[in-house]
Amino acid sequence: LGTSSTVIGIDPWKEAIDRCEQKIKKYNITNVKVIEGVAEKMPFEENYFDLIVSNNGINNVEDMKQSLSECRRVSKKGTQFVLTMNLEETMIEFYDTFEEVLKANGMNNEIKKMKEHIYSKRKPLDEIKTLLIKSGFTISAIHHESFYYNFNDATAMLNHYVIKYWFLTEWKKILIDDDLEKIFEQTENRLNETAKKNGELQLTIPYVTIDCFKE
């Protein structure tokens, strides 16, 4: 972007902002600032930004429709809006095994809750495209990519800080307390068998980069 530009980040998580500010200070960056706030109500005037970038952020807001409406409001005409988001098949290896265990235990209601959990976190791409268009953006390109989390086995995976912090709590909410230990033990054992067979446990993270602009 160059030193003549001004880069503004917005995040509701104060600890993340503090970390960013430490890096800004360490690298002596003078044209970047980070503010505390939410995408649903951004403290900027209309037609303010020339470029908006969201890296796996829009799919984690409380109200996606309102957030996209705000992105349009603060965008100038012709503003480029680039966003990435993980797709609904994220970590499909875990969810398929988890569903198998739930099914084997006759827990159809929990299977429904699992699917609702996935939908709440990772909307189908067609739905995202429709929301973007209805929010006043024109999609110019969509790029599909994937990366992988590789673990020694399921035991290592379930104890990894990324899984424990970002995923495990939500997974546990699918179950009642009395079933937690049994279901997760069975899921862990099945995934450990897969890891033993394949030499590792690999979780797929498919994502898209959507490039669009405000007419």
Backbone as numpy.savetxt, mean C-alpha at the origin, in Angstrom:
# Nx Ny Nz CAx CAy CAz Cx Cy Cz
14.25 17.18 -10.38 13.43 18.38 -10.38 14.29 19.64 -10.38
15.46 19.59 -9.77 16.34 20.75 -9.75 16.14 21.60 -8.51
17.14 22.41 -8.22 17.12 23.22 -7.00 16.15 24.40 -7.08
15.68 24.73 -8.27 14.74 25.85 -8.40 13.32 25.43 -8.04
13.10 24.13 -7.91 11.77 23.64 -7.56 11.60 23.59 -6.04
10.35 23.51 -5.62 10.03 23.30 -4.21 9.26 22.00 -4.09
9.75 21.10 -3.25 9.12 19.80 -3.05 8.46 19.78 -1.67
7.18 19.44 -1.64 6.44 19.39 -0.38 5.88 17.99 -0.18
6.21 17.39 0.94 5.66 16.08 1.30 4.60 16.23 2.36
3.61 15.36 2.34 2.55 15.39 3.35 2.32 13.98 3.87
2.24 13.84 5.19 2.07 12.52 5.80 1.38 12.69 7.14
0.46 11.77 7.49 -0.21 11.87 8.79 0.61 11.32 9.95
1.71 10.64 9.64 2.50 9.94 10.65 3.67 10.81 11.09
3.60 11.35 12.30 4.61 12.29 12.78 6.00 11.67 12.83
6.08 10.39 13.21 7.38 9.73 13.29 8.05 9.67 11.92
7.25 9.46 10.87 7.81 9.44 9.51 8.30 10.82 9.11
7.56 11.84 9.49 7.97 13.21 9.20 9.28 13.54 9.90
9.39 13.15 11.17 10.63 13.39 11.92 11.81 12.73 11.24
11.61 11.52 10.74 12.69 10.80 10.05 13.08 11.52 8.76
12.09 11.99 8.02 12.37 12.74 6.79 13.14 14.02 7.08
12.74 14.70 8.13 13.41 15.96 8.47 14.85 15.72 8.89
15.12 14.60 9.54 16.50 14.25 9.87 17.34 14.07 8.61
16.77 13.40 7.62 17.49 13.18 6.36 17.67 14.48 5.58
16.64 15.33 5.60 16.75 16.63 4.93 17.89 17.44 5.52
17.99 17.42 6.84 19.05 18.14 7.52 20.42 17.52 7.25
20.49 16.20 7.30 21.76 15.50 7.10 22.34 15.78 5.73
21.48 15.76 4.71 21.95 15.95 3.33 21.89 17.41 2.88
21.57 18.29 3.81 21.57 19.74 3.55 20.70 20.09 2.34
19.50 19.54 2.33 18.55 19.81 1.25 17.73 21.04 1.63
17.70 22.01 0.75 17.07 23.29 1.08 15.72 23.53 0.41
15.35 22.67 -0.53 14.10 22.93 -1.27 13.02 21.88 -1.00
13.15 21.18 0.12 12.17 20.15 0.49 11.65 20.40 1.90
10.34 20.30 2.06 9.76 20.36 3.40 8.64 19.33 3.49
8.41 18.84 4.70 7.39 17.82 4.94 6.44 18.33 6.01
5.15 18.22 5.75 4.17 18.71 6.70 3.26 17.57 7.15
2.68 17.74 8.32 1.75 16.75 8.84 0.35 17.05 8.32
-0.29 16.03 7.75 -1.63 16.23 7.21 -2.13 14.99 6.52
-3.33 15.07 5.98 -3.93 13.92 5.30 -4.31 14.31 3.88
-4.36 13.31 3.00 -4.66 13.57 1.59 -6.10 14.02 1.39
-6.98 13.66 2.32 -8.39 14.02 2.17 -8.65 15.51 2.37
-7.71 16.21 3.02 -7.89 17.64 3.29 -6.52 18.30 3.32
-6.01 18.61 2.14 -4.66 19.17 2.04 -4.69 20.69 2.22
-3.75 21.22 3.00 -3.74 22.66 3.31 -3.07 23.50 2.21
-3.56 23.35 0.98 -3.01 24.10 -0.15 -4.15 24.72 -0.94
-3.86 25.84 -1.58 -4.87 26.49 -2.41 -5.08 25.73 -3.71
-6.10 26.08 -4.43 -6.39 25.43 -5.71 -5.31 25.74 -6.74
-5.12 24.82 -7.69 -4.18 25.01 -8.79 -2.77 25.34 -8.29
-2.30 24.56 -7.33 -1.04 24.88 -6.64 0.16 24.11 -7.20
-0.02 22.83 -7.51 1.11 21.96 -7.84 1.23 21.70 -9.35
2.49 21.53 -9.78 2.80 21.14 -11.16 2.96 19.63 -11.29
3.24 18.96 -10.19 3.47 17.51 -10.19 3.05 16.93 -8.84
2.33 15.83 -8.87 1.98 15.11 -7.64 2.43 13.67 -7.79
3.12 13.17 -6.78 3.61 11.79 -6.78 3.13 11.10 -5.50
2.56 9.93 -5.66 2.14 9.12 -4.51 2.73 7.72 -4.66
3.64 7.38 -3.78 4.28 6.06 -3.83 3.62 5.13 -2.81
2.68 4.33 -3.30 1.94 3.39 -2.45 1.24 4.10 -1.29
0.72 5.29 -1.59 0.06 6.07 -0.56 -1.44 6.17 -0.72
-1.90 6.39 -1.95 -3.33 6.59 -2.19 -4.16 5.39 -1.75
-3.60 4.18 -1.87 -4.36 2.99 -1.47 -4.37 2.79 0.05
-3.73 3.69 0.79 -3.71 3.57 2.25 -4.46 4.71 2.95
-5.15 5.53 2.18 -5.90 6.63 2.79 -7.24 6.13 3.31
-7.87 6.95 4.15 -9.17 6.58 4.70 -10.27 6.70 3.64
-10.19 7.73 2.80 -11.23 7.98 1.80 -10.55 8.25 0.46
-10.48 7.23 -0.39 -9.76 7.37 -1.66 -10.44 8.37 -2.59
-11.76 8.33 -2.67 -12.48 9.24 -3.55 -12.21 10.69 -3.17
-12.28 11.00 -1.89 -12.03 12.37 -1.43 -10.57 12.76 -1.65
-9.65 11.82 -1.45 -8.23 12.10 -1.64 -7.92 12.44 -3.09
-8.52 11.69 -4.02 -8.30 11.97 -5.44 -8.94 13.30 -5.84
-10.07 13.61 -5.24 -10.71 14.90 -5.49 -9.81 16.05 -5.03
-9.16 15.86 -3.89 -8.24 16.86 -3.38 -7.01 16.99 -4.27
-6.52 15.86 -4.78 -5.37 15.91 -5.70 -5.71 16.74 -6.93
-6.92 16.57 -7.43 -7.33 17.37 -8.59 -7.46 18.84 -8.21
-8.01 19.13 -7.06 -8.22 20.52 -6.64 -6.91 21.29 -6.57
-5.87 20.67 -6.01 -4.60 21.38 -5.81 -3.69 21.29 -7.03
-4.15 20.65 -8.11 -3.36 20.52 -9.33 -3.66 21.65 -10.31
-2.62 22.11 -10.98 -2.82 23.05 -12.08 -3.32 22.28 -13.31
-3.83 22.98 -14.28 -4.20 22.34 -15.54 -2.95 21.76 -16.18
-3.01 20.49 -16.56 -1.86 19.83 -17.17 -0.92 19.18 -16.17
-1.21 19.32 -14.88 -0.36 18.71 -13.85 -0.27 17.20 -14.04
0.95 16.68 -13.92 1.16 15.23 -13.98 0.93 14.63 -12.60
0.20 13.55 -12.57 -0.08 12.83 -11.32 0.39 11.39 -11.51
1.42 11.01 -10.76 2.00 9.67 -10.87 1.78 8.95 -9.55
1.17 7.77 -9.61 0.95 7.02 -8.38 1.28 5.56 -8.58
1.80 4.96 -7.53 2.03 3.52 -7.52 1.15 2.91 -6.45
0.76 1.66 -6.67 0.01 0.95 -5.64 0.14 -0.55 -5.83
0.18 -1.24 -4.70 0.22 -2.70 -4.75 -1.14 -3.22 -5.19
-1.13 -4.35 -5.90 -2.36 -4.92 -6.42 -2.95 -5.96 -5.48
-4.16 -6.38 -5.77 -4.90 -7.27 -4.87 -4.26 -8.65 -4.75
-3.38 -9.02 -5.69 -2.69 -10.31 -5.61 -1.44 -10.26 -4.74
-1.20 -9.14 -4.07 -0.04 -9.00 -3.19 0.01 -10.12 -2.14
1.17 -10.74 -2.02 1.38 -11.83 -1.06 0.38 -12.96 -1.25
0.06 -13.25 -2.50 -0.94 -14.27 -2.80 -0.55 -15.63 -2.23
0.75 -15.88 -2.11 1.22 -17.16 -1.56 0.76 -17.34 -0.11
0.81 -16.24 0.66 0.32 -16.32 2.05 -1.20 -16.47 2.07
-1.89 -15.60 1.33 -3.35 -15.59 1.41 -3.97 -16.89 0.90
-3.38 -17.49 -0.13 -3.90 -18.77 -0.62 -3.78 -19.86 0.45
-2.64 -19.89 1.12 -2.43 -20.89 2.18 -3.33 -20.60 3.38
-3.44 -19.34 3.74 -4.31 -18.93 4.84 -5.75 -19.35 4.55
-6.20 -19.13 3.32 -7.56 -19.51 2.95 -7.74 -21.03 2.99
-6.74 -21.78 2.56 -6.81 -23.25 2.62 -7.00 -23.73 4.06
-6.27 -23.12 4.98 -6.37 -23.49 6.39 -7.75 -23.13 6.94
-8.22 -21.94 6.62 -9.55 -21.53 7.07 -10.63 -22.46 6.53
-10.50 -22.81 5.26 -11.48 -23.71 4.63 -11.45 -25.08 5.29
-10.26 -25.60 5.59 -10.12 -26.91 6.23 -10.74 -26.93 7.62
-10.83 -25.75 8.24 -11.42 -25.65 9.57 -12.88 -25.18 9.53
-13.44 -25.13 8.33 -14.85 -24.75 8.20 -15.15 -23.31 8.55
-14.17 -22.43 8.35 -14.31 -21.04 8.78 -14.64 -20.15 7.58
-15.83 -20.35 7.03 -16.24 -19.60 5.84 -16.43 -18.11 6.11
-16.89 -17.78 7.29 -17.06 -16.37 7.63 -15.72 -15.66 7.68
-14.70 -16.35 8.18 -13.36 -15.76 8.25 -12.75 -15.61 6.85
-13.09 -16.53 5.95 -12.63 -16.40 4.56 -13.23 -15.12 3.95
-14.50 -14.89 4.23 -15.16 -13.67 3.76 -14.47 -12.43 4.34
-14.14 -12.47 5.62 -13.46 -11.34 6.27 -12.08 -11.12 5.67
-11.39 -12.21 5.32 -10.07 -12.09 4.70 -10.17 -11.37 3.36
-11.16 -11.75 2.56 -11.35 -11.12 1.25 -11.74 -9.65 1.41
-12.54 -9.35 2.41 -12.90 -7.95 2.68 -11.68 -7.15 3.11
-10.80 -7.78 3.89 -9.55 -7.14 4.30 -8.70 -6.80 3.09
-8.55 -7.75 2.17 -7.75 -7.52 0.96 -8.35 -6.37 0.15
-9.66 -6.38 -0.01 -10.32 -5.34 -0.79 -10.14 -3.96 -0.15
-10.20 -3.90 1.17 -10.06 -2.61 1.86 -8.67 -2.03 1.70
-7.67 -2.89 1.53 -6.28 -2.43 1.42 -5.82 -2.27 -0.02
-6.34 -3.09 -0.91 -5.84 -3.10 -2.29 -7.02 -3.29 -3.25
-7.53 -2.17 -3.73 -8.68 -2.20 -4.63 -8.28 -2.77 -6.00
-9.22 -3.38 -6.73 -8.95 -3.85 -8.09 -8.54 -2.68 -8.99
-7.64 -2.94 -9.92 -7.11 -1.90 -10.78 -8.22 -1.19 -11.58
-9.18 -1.94 -12.08 -10.27 -1.33 -12.85 -11.03 -0.31 -12.02
-11.19 -0.60 -10.74 -11.89 0.33 -9.86 -11.07 1.60 -9.66
-9.76 1.46 -9.53 -8.88 2.62 -9.38 -8.93 3.48 -10.64
-8.87 2.85 -11.79 -8.93 3.59 -13.05 -10.22 4.39 -13.16
-11.33 3.76 -12.79 -12.62 4.45 -12.84 -12.64 5.64 -11.90
-12.10 5.48 -10.70 -12.06 6.58 -9.73 -11.21 7.74 -10.24
-10.07 7.42 -10.85 -9.20 8.47 -11.39 -9.92 9.27 -12.47
-10.57 8.58 -13.37 -11.27 9.24 -14.47 -12.42 10.10 -13.93
-13.19 9.55 -12.99 -14.30 10.30 -12.40 -13.80 11.51 -11.60
-12.56 11.43 -11.13 -11.98 12.53 -10.35 -11.38 13.61 -11.24
-11.42 13.40 -12.56 -10.97 14.44 -13.47 -9.57 14.27 -14.02
-9.02 13.06 -13.93 -7.69 12.79 -14.47 -7.79 11.93 -15.73
-6.87 12.17 -16.65 -6.76 11.35 -17.85 -5.55 10.44 -17.71
-5.76 9.15 -17.86 -4.68 8.18 -17.72 -3.91 8.08 -19.03
-2.59 8.30 -18.95 -1.77 8.23 -20.16 -0.99 6.93 -20.26
-0.70 6.29 -19.13 0.05 5.03 -19.18 -0.11 4.28 -17.86
-0.07 2.94 -17.96 -0.07 2.07 -16.78 1.02 1.03 -16.97
1.92 0.94 -16.00 3.04 0.00 -16.09 2.92 -1.02 -14.96
2.99 -2.29 -15.30 2.91 -3.38 -14.32 4.32 -3.87 -13.99
4.59 -4.04 -12.70 5.87 -4.57 -12.24 5.62 -5.47 -11.03
6.65 -6.20 -10.62 6.58 -7.02 -9.41 7.94 -7.04 -8.73
7.91 -7.21 -7.42 9.13 -7.53 -6.69 8.77 -8.61 -5.68
9.76 -9.08 -4.94 9.53 -10.24 -4.08 10.16 -10.04 -2.71
9.46 -10.53 -1.70 10.04 -10.69 -0.37 10.47 -12.15 -0.25
11.72 -12.37 0.08 12.25 -13.74 0.20 12.64 -14.01 1.65
12.12 -15.10 2.20 12.39 -15.47 3.58 12.90 -16.91 3.63
13.63 -17.22 4.69 14.10 -18.59 4.87 12.92 -19.55 5.00
11.91 -19.12 5.76 10.69 -19.91 5.92 9.60 -19.02 6.50
8.44 -19.62 6.80 7.32 -18.84 7.32 7.58 -18.31 8.73
8.34 -19.05 9.50 8.68 -18.59 10.85 9.46 -17.29 10.79
10.43 -17.24 9.87 11.20 -16.01 9.68 10.31 -14.89 9.15
9.41 -15.23 8.24 8.52 -14.24 7.66 7.63 -13.60 8.72
7.02 -14.42 9.56 6.09 -13.91 10.56 6.78 -13.10 11.66
8.10 -13.24 11.75 8.86 -12.48 12.75 9.62 -11.30 12.15
9.49 -11.10 10.84 10.17 -9.99 10.19 9.45 -8.68 10.53
10.21 -7.61 10.73 9.61 -6.37 11.21 8.59 -5.79 10.23
8.83 -5.94 8.93 7.86 -5.43 7.94 6.52 -6.14 8.08
6.57 -7.46 8.21 5.34 -8.24 8.35 4.67 -7.93 9.68
5.44 -7.90 10.76 4.88 -7.66 12.08 4.24 -6.28 12.18
4.88 -5.28 11.56 4.39 -3.91 11.71 3.23 -3.60 10.77
3.33 -4.03 9.51 2.38 -3.60 8.50 1.27 -4.60 8.20
1.45 -5.87 8.55 0.49 -6.87 8.10 -0.10 -7.73 9.22
0.72 -8.17 10.15 0.31 -9.20 11.10 -0.90 -8.80 11.94
-0.93 -7.57 12.40 -2.05 -7.11 13.22 -3.37 -7.22 12.48
-3.37 -6.82 11.21 -4.59 -6.89 10.40 -4.98 -8.34 10.12
-3.99 -9.19 9.89 -4.30 -10.62 9.68 -4.97 -11.21 10.91
-4.47 -10.85 12.08 -5.02 -11.40 13.32 -6.45 -10.94 13.58
-6.80 -9.75 13.09 -8.15 -9.24 13.28 -9.20 -10.07 12.55
-8.77 -10.86 11.58 -9.69 -11.71 10.83 -10.25 -12.82 11.72
-9.49 -13.19 12.75 -9.85 -14.32 13.62 -10.28 -13.85 15.00
-11.05 -14.69 15.69 -11.31 -14.44 17.10 -10.12 -14.97 17.90
-9.96 -14.47 19.10 -8.78 -14.81 19.90 -8.61 -16.31 20.11
-9.72 -17.01 20.30 -9.64 -18.45 20.58 -9.06 -19.25 19.42
-9.15 -18.71 18.21 -8.66 -19.43 17.02 -7.28 -18.99 16.56
-6.77 -17.90 17.11 -5.53 -17.32 16.61 -4.38 -18.31 16.57
-4.06 -18.88 17.72 -2.89 -19.75 17.81 -3.01 -20.95 16.88
-4.16 -21.60 16.88 -4.35 -22.80 16.06 -4.22 -22.50 14.57
-4.91 -21.47 14.11 -4.93 -21.17 12.67 -3.57 -20.69 12.19
-2.92 -19.85 12.97 -1.61 -19.36 12.53 -0.55 -20.46 12.61
-0.69 -21.36 13.56 0.25 -22.49 13.62 0.10 -23.38 12.39
-1.14 -23.65 12.01 -1.37 -24.48 10.82 -0.89 -23.78 9.55
-1.14 -22.49 9.46 -0.69 -21.72 8.29 0.83 -21.69 8.23
1.45 -21.44 9.36 2.92 -21.41 9.42 3.51 -22.76 9.01
2.92 -23.84 9.51 3.43 -25.18 9.18 3.32 -25.47 7.69
2.19 -25.10 7.09 2.02 -25.34 5.65 3.02 -24.52 4.83
3.20 -23.28 5.21 4.15 -22.43 4.49 5.58 -22.90 4.71
5.87 -23.43 5.89 7.21 -23.98 6.14 7.47 -25.19 5.25
6.43 -25.98 5.01 6.58 -27.11 4.10 6.89 -26.63 2.68
6.22 -25.56 2.27 6.48 -24.97 0.96 7.91 -24.45 0.88
8.36 -23.78 1.94 9.72 -23.25 1.97 10.75 -24.37 1.92
10.49 -25.45 2.61 11.41 -26.59 2.60 11.51 -27.20 1.21
10.38 -27.28 0.53 10.35 -27.84 -0.82 11.06 -26.94 -1.82
10.87 -25.62 -1.70 11.40 -24.68 -2.68 12.74 -24.06 -2.29
13.17 -24.31 -1.06 14.44 -23.73 -0.60 14.29 -22.35 -0.01
13.09 -21.79 -0.05 12.81 -20.47 0.53 11.30 -20.24 0.46
10.86 -19.20 1.15 9.48 -18.76 1.04 9.49 -17.42 0.32
8.86 -17.37 -0.84 8.83 -16.15 -1.64 7.42 -15.60 -1.69
7.28 -14.32 -1.37 6.00 -13.63 -1.45 6.05 -12.60 -2.57
5.09 -12.67 -3.47 5.06 -11.80 -4.63 4.35 -10.49 -4.31
4.95 -9.37 -4.73 4.35 -8.05 -4.55 4.15 -7.41 -5.93
3.02 -7.65 -6.58 2.75 -6.99 -7.86 2.25 -5.57 -7.62
2.68 -4.65 -8.47 2.22 -3.27 -8.32 2.12 -2.60 -9.68
1.44 -1.48 -9.72 1.33 -0.70 -10.95 1.81 0.72 -10.70
2.33 1.31 -11.76 2.60 2.74 -11.79 1.62 3.35 -12.78
0.80 4.26 -12.30 -0.21 4.90 -13.15 0.22 6.35 -13.40
0.36 6.69 -14.65 0.76 8.04 -15.06 -0.47 8.73 -15.65
-0.89 9.83 -15.03 -2.06 10.54 -15.53 -1.86 12.04 -15.40
-2.81 12.80 -15.89 -2.69 14.25 -15.81 -4.07 14.89 -15.73
-4.09 16.12 -15.24 -5.34 16.87 -15.13 -5.58 17.62 -16.44
-6.74 17.41 -17.00 -7.10 18.09 -18.25 -7.17 19.60 -18.04
